[in-house]
Amino acid sequence: MKKRVAIIGMGFGGIRAARALAGSGHDIVLADRNNYHLFQPLLYQVATAGLEQESIAHSVRAMARHWPGTRFHLGEVTGIDLDTREVRTDNGIIPYDYLVIGAGSCTNFFGLDSVEQHSFDLKELADGESLRNHILTAFERAVNEPDLSRRRALMTFVIVGGGPTGVEFAGALVELIQFVLAKDYPELSVHAARVVLVEATDRLLAAMPEKLRTYTLRKLRSMSVEVLLNARVVDAGPERVVLHDGAVIPAHTLFWSAGVKASPLSSGLGVTPKAGGRVPVQPDLTLPGHPEVFVIGDMAYLEQDGVALPMTAPVAMQMGSYAGKAILAREAGTNLSPFMYRDKGSMATIGRNAAVATAFGLNFRGYLAWLVWLLLHLYYLIGFRNRIVVMLNWVWYYWFHERQVRLITRREAGQRH
């Protein structure tokens, strides 16, 4: 019997679930507030003028054309009625027989209202463009700023969070300043620019082995990134960042990558959330008491070997594929074994010819890890055109140290902060 499966969220998990279900004879409804899938791991390269924003996004309708039995619903999900089996959106109601919820995560500012007000994050496609506009505008303002201290503050960039996003953004930003903006703004001394990476614990890339963490720290500092360990940002203003010990960093740009929490949609599912607002799920990824509802990706809380699975793209992709297969198995009268995440490793790029990676029990660093990082990110990008455009941008930058997307596409109304 033909069933309707609604999939909320076209992130890494939702896309994999849709692929698993496509052509199965069921009615698959894809729902998202955006009409594209965003390759979020490369969003920081949009912010640092390395890539056009269109090159890391792909139309959901273009994908759905090749998935028999699927259709796309553009709308913001406003609620889920588990009893009537309906998804409510600002653009209508979607009834379902099965529901896959992969609405992802949002930035967690841990109750720091001033930080939330005065900082940038990278979760949406527009965030990358906004941050790029702000960085380039800061240099334009610095050119015309007669006060040396204010000029230095305009050229100071504070990055909070020593995970992969913070490390990759810090490396890309310092290279943008040293290799590109130094030539664009000869009237400015690049030595006056500062990139400060603030991490609350005593280590960067906490999930990596110690040797790779040490390499990352040493490499960033050799690139002139100021790394502050055991430091927490507790307050922020238009022209300053305040640390827990009272130290004040004069800066006009604050980038926050210190944590994420589950989408607000998780609060309406009738379960007691775990840390970060995540939804505890059964071993088969279903919502307790609702075997027809699957929760996947960053929203799902599931422990494996006594530790909660991380909020990362590889986990979301495997969960999405599993949810799709589990629905097909159930309709065929069989059951899958419980979900088991297979950790294939993790990686982070630091800069040109420098990255760290761990996979299959082996550790890589330097040029080899950087090459693996490039190839894997190209592989997981959706769309042949996107892969070609991104690869050409990377080749151009590698040979000429030029980033072509140095465009201010929107003037800031006064100050951003």
C-alpha positions as CSV (number, residue, x, y, z in Angstrom):
1,M,0.0,0.0,0.0
2,K,1.3,3.4,-1.0
3,K,2.3,5.5,2.0
4,R,3.2,9.2,2.4
5,V,6.6,10.0,3.9
6,A,7.3,13.5,4.9
7,I,11.0,14.6,5.4
8,I,11.7,17.8,7.2
9,G,15.0,19.4,6.5
10,M,17.1,19.1,3.3
11,G,20.4,18.9,5.1
12,F,22.8,16.0,5.0
13,G,20.4,13.6,6.7
14,G,17.3,14.6,4.9
15,I,19.0,14.3,1.5
16,R,20.2,10.8,2.3
17,A,16.8,9.7,3.6
18,A,15.2,11.0,0.3
19,R,17.7,9.1,-1.8
20,A,17.0,5.9,0.1
21,L,13.2,6.2,-0.4
22,A,13.1,7.6,-4.0
23,G,11.6,5.2,-6.5
24,S,10.1,3.0,-3.8
25,G,6.5,3.5,-4.9
26,H,5.7,5.7,-1.9
27,D,4.8,9.4,-1.9
28,I,7.8,11.3,-0.6
29,V,7.3,15.0,0.4
30,L,10.4,17.0,1.1
31,A,10.0,20.1,3.2
32,D,12.4,22.9,3.9
33,R,12.3,26.7,4.4
34,N,15.0,27.0,1.7
35,N,14.8,25.6,-1.8
36,Y,18.4,24.4,-1.7
37,H,20.7,22.0,0.1
38,L,23.6,23.8,1.7
39,F,27.1,22.3,1.9
40,Q,27.7,23.9,5.3
41,P,31.4,22.7,5.8
42,L,32.5,25.1,3.1
43,L,30.4,28.1,4.3
44,Y,33.5,29.6,5.9
45,Q,35.1,29.9,2.5
46,V,32.3,32.1,1.3
47,A,32.9,34.3,4.3
48,T,36.6,34.5,3.5
49,A,36.1,35.4,-0.2
50,G,37.2,32.0,-1.4
51,L,34.0,30.7,-3.0
52,E,30.8,32.1,-4.5
53,Q,27.8,31.2,-2.3
54,E,26.0,29.5,-5.2
55,S,28.9,27.0,-5.6
56,I,28.1,25.3,-2.2
57,A,24.3,25.1,-2.6
58,H,22.2,23.0,-4.9
59,S,18.5,23.3,-5.8
60,V,16.3,20.7,-4.0
61,R,13.9,20.7,-7.0
62,A,16.8,19.9,-9.3
63,M,17.6,16.9,-7.2
64,A,14.0,15.8,-6.8
65,R,13.6,15.7,-10.6
66,H,15.8,12.6,-10.6
67,W,14.0,11.0,-7.6
68,P,10.8,9.2,-8.7
69,G,7.8,9.8,-6.4
70,T,9.3,12.8,-4.6
71,R,8.0,16.4,-4.5
72,F,9.2,19.5,-2.7
73,H,7.3,21.8,-0.3
74,L,8.8,25.2,0.4
75,G,7.8,26.4,3.8
76,E,8.9,27.0,7.4
77,V,7.7,24.2,9.7
78,T,5.7,25.8,12.5
79,G,4.7,22.7,14.4
80,I,4.1,18.9,14.3
81,D,0.8,17.3,15.5
82,L,1.9,13.7,16.4
83,D,-1.7,12.6,17.1
84,T,-3.2,13.6,13.8
85,R,0.1,13.0,11.9
86,E,0.3,16.4,10.4
87,V,3.2,18.8,9.7
88,R,2.2,22.4,9.9
89,T,4.0,24.9,7.8
90,D,3.5,28.6,7.0
91,N,2.6,27.4,3.5
92,G,0.1,24.7,4.3
93,I,-0.3,21.3,6.1
94,I,1.4,18.1,5.2
95,P,-0.3,14.9,6.4
96,Y,2.0,11.9,6.7
97,D,2.2,8.1,7.5
98,Y,5.9,8.3,8.3
99,L,7.9,11.3,9.3
100,V,11.6,11.9,9.2
101,I,12.7,15.0,11.1
102,G,16.1,16.3,10.2
103,A,15.8,20.0,11.0
104,G,19.4,20.3,12.1
105,S,20.8,22.7,14.6
106,C,21.2,26.4,15.4
107,T,24.0,28.3,17.1
108,N,24.2,28.0,20.9
109,F,25.2,31.3,22.6
110,F,24.7,29.8,26.1
111,G,22.6,32.7,27.2
112,L,25.1,35.4,26.4
113,D,22.7,38.0,24.9
114,S,25.3,40.6,24.2
115,V,27.5,38.1,22.3
116,E,24.5,36.9,20.3
117,Q,23.7,40.6,19.4
118,H,27.2,41.5,18.4
119,S,28.6,38.4,16.8
120,F,28.4,36.6,13.5
121,D,27.8,32.9,13.0
122,L,27.7,30.6,9.9
123,K,24.6,28.5,9.7
124,E,22.7,29.9,6.7
125,L,23.9,30.7,3.2
126,A,23.2,34.4,3.7
127,D,25.5,34.4,6.8
128,G,28.6,33.7,4.6
129,E,27.9,36.7,2.4
130,S,27.1,39.0,5.4
131,L,30.3,38.1,7.1
132,R,32.4,38.6,3.9
133,N,30.7,42.0,3.4
134,H,31.6,42.9,7.0
135,I,35.3,41.8,6.8
136,L,35.9,43.7,3.5
137,T,34.0,46.7,4.8
138,A,36.1,46.7,7.9
139,F,39.3,47.1,5.8
140,E,37.6,49.8,3.7
141,R,36.8,51.7,6.9
142,A,40.3,51.2,8.3
143,V,41.8,52.9,5.2
144,N,40.0,56.1,6.1
145,E,40.3,55.8,9.9
146,P,42.8,58.4,11.2
147,D,42.8,57.1,14.8
148,L,45.4,54.3,15.0
149,S,43.7,52.4,17.9
150,R,40.3,52.4,16.1
151,R,42.1,51.3,12.9
152,R,43.7,48.4,14.7
153,A,40.3,47.4,16.2
154,L,38.7,47.4,12.7
155,M,41.4,45.0,11.6
156,T,41.1,42.7,14.7
157,F,39.0,39.6,14.3
158,V,38.0,37.4,17.3
159,I,37.0,33.8,16.6
160,V,35.4,31.9,19.5
161,G,35.6,28.1,19.4
162,G,38.5,25.8,18.7
163,G,36.6,23.1,16.9
164,P,36.9,22.4,13.1
165,T,34.9,25.5,12.1
166,G,36.9,27.9,14.3
167,V,40.2,26.4,13.2
168,E,39.4,26.4,9.5
169,F,37.9,29.9,9.6
170,A,41.0,31.3,11.5
171,G,43.4,29.7,9.0
172,A,41.4,30.9,5.9
173,L,41.0,34.5,7.3
174,V,44.7,35.0,8.2
175,E,45.6,33.8,4.7
176,L,43.1,36.2,3.1
177,I,44.7,39.0,5.1
178,Q,48.3,38.1,4.5
179,F,48.2,37.0,0.8
180,V,45.3,39.0,-0.7
181,L,44.2,42.0,1.3
182,A,47.8,43.0,2.0
183,K,48.1,43.7,-1.8
184,D,44.6,45.2,-2.0
185,Y,45.3,47.7,0.8
186,P,48.9,48.8,0.4
187,E,48.2,51.9,2.6
188,L,47.5,49.5,5.5
189,S,50.1,47.5,7.4
190,V,49.0,43.9,7.6
191,H,51.1,43.5,10.7
192,A,48.5,45.6,12.4
193,A,45.8,43.0,11.6
194,R,45.0,40.4,14.3
195,V,43.2,37.1,14.1
196,V,42.5,35.9,17.7
197,L,41.2,32.4,18.3
198,V,39.6,31.9,21.7
199,E,39.0,28.4,23.1
200,A,37.5,27.7,26.5
201,T,39.4,24.4,27.1
202,D,43.1,23.7,27.0
203,R,43.0,22.1,23.5
204,L,42.0,22.7,19.9
205,L,40.1,20.0,17.9
206,A,39.3,18.1,21.1
207,A,38.2,15.0,19.1
208,M,41.6,14.6,17.5
209,P,44.7,12.7,18.9
210,E,47.1,14.8,20.9
211,K,49.8,14.9,18.2
212,L,47.4,16.3,15.7
213,R,46.1,18.9,18.2
214,T,49.7,20.0,18.9
215,Y,50.4,20.2,15.2
216,T,47.3,22.4,14.7
217,L,48.2,24.7,17.5
218,R,51.8,25.1,16.3
219,K,50.8,25.6,12.7
220,L,48.2,28.3,13.5
221,R,50.6,30.2,15.7
222,S,53.2,30.1,12.9
223,M,50.6,31.6,10.7
224,S,50.3,34.6,13.1
225,V,47.0,33.5,14.6
226,E,46.8,34.4,18.3
227,V,45.5,31.3,20.1
228,L,44.1,31.9,23.6
229,L,43.4,28.6,25.4
230,N,41.5,28.3,28.7
231,A,39.8,31.6,27.8
232,R,36.1,32.4,27.6
233,V,34.2,35.3,26.0
234,V,31.7,36.6,28.5
235,D,30.6,39.9,27.0
236,A,30.7,41.8,23.7
237,G,30.0,45.3,22.4
238,P,30.2,47.1,19.1
239,E,34.0,47.6,19.4
240,R,35.2,45.2,22.1
241,V,35.2,41.6,23.2
242,V,35.5,40.9,27.0
243,L,37.1,37.7,28.3
244,H,36.3,35.9,31.6
245,D,39.4,37.4,33.4
246,G,38.3,40.9,32.5
247,A,40.7,41.3,29.6
248,V,39.3,43.4,26.8
249,I,40.1,42.9,23.1
250,P,39.3,46.0,21.0
251,A,37.7,44.4,17.9
252,H,34.9,45.2,15.5
253,T,34.4,41.6,14.4
254,L,33.4,38.7,16.6
255,F,32.7,35.3,15.0
256,W,31.0,32.6,17.2
257,S,31.5,28.9,16.6
258,A,31.6,27.7,20.2
259,G,28.6,25.5,20.1
260,V,25.3,24.4,18.6
261,K,22.0,23.2,19.9
262,A,19.1,21.3,18.3
263,S,16.6,23.1,16.2
264,P,13.7,24.8,18.2
265,L,11.4,22.2,16.5
266,S,12.7,19.7,19.0
267,S,10.9,21.4,21.9
268,G,7.5,20.5,20.4
269,L,7.9,16.7,20.3
270,G,6.7,15.9,23.8
271,V,9.9,14.4,25.1
272,T,12.4,15.6,27.7
273,P,15.4,17.0,25.8
274,K,19.0,16.0,26.5
275,A,21.9,18.4,26.5
276,G,21.7,21.0,23.7
277,G,18.0,20.4,23.3
278,R,18.6,17.1,21.5
279,V,15.8,14.6,21.2
280,P,16.5,11.2,22.8
281,V,15.6,8.5,20.3
282,Q,15.2,4.7,20.3
283,P,18.0,2.5,18.9
284,D,16.1,2.5,15.6
285,L,16.1,6.3,15.6
286,T,12.3,6.5,16.2
287,L,10.7,8.9,18.7
288,P,9.6,7.1,21.9
289,G,6.0,6.2,21.6
290,H,5.8,7.1,17.9
291,P,7.4,4.3,15.8
292,E,6.3,6.2,12.6
293,V,8.5,9.2,13.5
294,F,12.3,9.2,12.9
295,V,14.6,11.9,14.3
296,I,18.0,12.1,12.6
297,G,21.1,14.3,12.5
298,D,21.9,17.1,14.9
299,M,18.5,16.9,16.5
300,A,18.9,13.2,17.6
301,Y,20.5,12.1,20.8
302,L,21.7,8.6,20.8
303,E,24.5,7.0,22.8
304,Q,26.9,4.5,21.4
305,D,29.5,2.8,23.5
306,G,28.4,5.1,26.4
307,V,29.0,8.3,24.5
308,A,26.5,10.5,22.7
309,L,27.0,10.6,18.9
310,P,28.5,13.9,17.8
311,M,26.5,16.6,15.9
312,T,28.4,16.2,12.6
313,A,27.5,15.6,8.9
314,P,28.8,12.0,8.8
315,V,26.4,11.0,11.6
316,A,23.5,12.8,9.9
317,M,24.2,11.1,6.6
318,Q,24.3,7.6,8.1
319,M,21.2,8.3,10.1
320,G,19.3,9.5,7.0
321,S,20.2,6.5,5.0
322,Y,19.2,4.2,7.9
323,A,15.8,6.0,8.4
324,G,14.9,5.5,4.7
325,K,15.9,1.9,4.7
326,A,14.0,1.3,8.0
327,I,10.8,2.6,6.5
328,L,11.1,0.4,3.5
329,A,12.0,-2.6,5.6
330,R,8.9,-2.0,7.8
331,E,6.6,-1.7,4.8
332,A,8.1,-5.0,3.5
333,G,7.3,-6.7,6.9
334,T,10.9,-6.9,8.1
335,N,13.0,-4.9,10.6
336,L,16.5,-3.6,10.5
337,S,19.0,-4.1,13.3
338,P,19.5,-1.1,15.5
339,F,21.4,1.9,14.1
340,M,25.1,1.7,14.4
341,Y,27.3,4.6,13.5
342,R,30.5,3.7,11.7
343,D,33.2,6.3,12.4
344,K,35.2,6.8,9.3
345,G,37.4,9.5,10.9
346,S,37.5,13.3,11.0
347,M,39.5,16.1,9.5
348,A,40.1,19.8,9.5
349,T,42.1,22.0,7.2
350,I,44.4,24.7,8.7
351,G,45.6,26.5,5.6
352,R,47.5,26.0,2.3
353,N,49.2,22.6,2.3
354,A,48.2,22.0,6.0
355,A,45.5,19.9,7.5
356,V,44.9,17.2,10.1
357,A,43.0,14.0,9.6
358,T,42.3,10.7,11.4
359,A,40.8,7.7,9.6
360,F,40.9,4.0,9.9
361,G,43.1,4.2,12.9
362,L,45.7,6.3,11.0
363,N,46.7,9.9,11.6
364,F,47.6,12.3,8.8
365,R,48.9,15.8,8.9
366,G,50.4,18.4,6.5
367,Y,50.1,18.1,2.7
368,L,48.7,14.6,2.5
369,A,45.9,15.4,5.0
370,W,45.2,18.6,3.1
371,L,45.0,16.7,-0.2
372,V,42.6,14.2,1.3
373,W,40.5,17.0,2.7
374,L,40.2,18.6,-0.7
375,L,39.2,15.4,-2.5
376,L,36.6,14.4,0.1
377,H,34.9,17.7,0.1
378,L,34.8,17.8,-3.7
379,Y,33.3,14.2,-3.6
380,Y,30.6,15.1,-1.1
381,L,29.6,18.3,-2.9
382,I,26.3,17.9,-4.7
383,G,26.2,18.9,-8.4
384,F,28.8,18.5,-11.1
385,R,28.9,22.2,-11.8
386,N,29.5,23.0,-8.1
387,R,32.4,20.5,-8.0
388,I,34.0,22.1,-11.1
389,V,33.5,25.7,-9.8
390,V,34.9,24.9,-6.4
391,M,37.9,23.0,-7.8
392,L,38.8,25.9,-10.2
393,N,38.6,28.4,-7.4
394,W,40.9,26.3,-5.3
395,V,43.4,25.8,-8.1
396,W,43.3,29.5,-8.9
397,Y,44.0,30.4,-5.3
398,Y,46.7,27.7,-4.9
399,W,48.7,29.0,-7.9
400,F,48.1,32.7,-7.7
401,H,47.2,33.4,-4.0
402,E,44.2,35.3,-5.3
403,R,40.6,35.0,-4.1
404,Q,38.2,36.2,-6.7
405,V,35.1,36.8,-4.6
406,R,36.3,40.0,-2.9
407,L,32.9,41.7,-3.4
408,I,31.0,43.9,-1.0
409,T,27.5,43.1,-2.2
410,R,25.6,45.1,0.5
411,R,26.7,48.3,2.1
412,E,26.4,48.3,5.9
413,A,24.0,50.8,7.4
414,G,26.3,52.5,9.8
415,Q,28.1,49.9,11.9
416,R,27.1,46.3,11.9
417,H,27.4,46.0,15.7
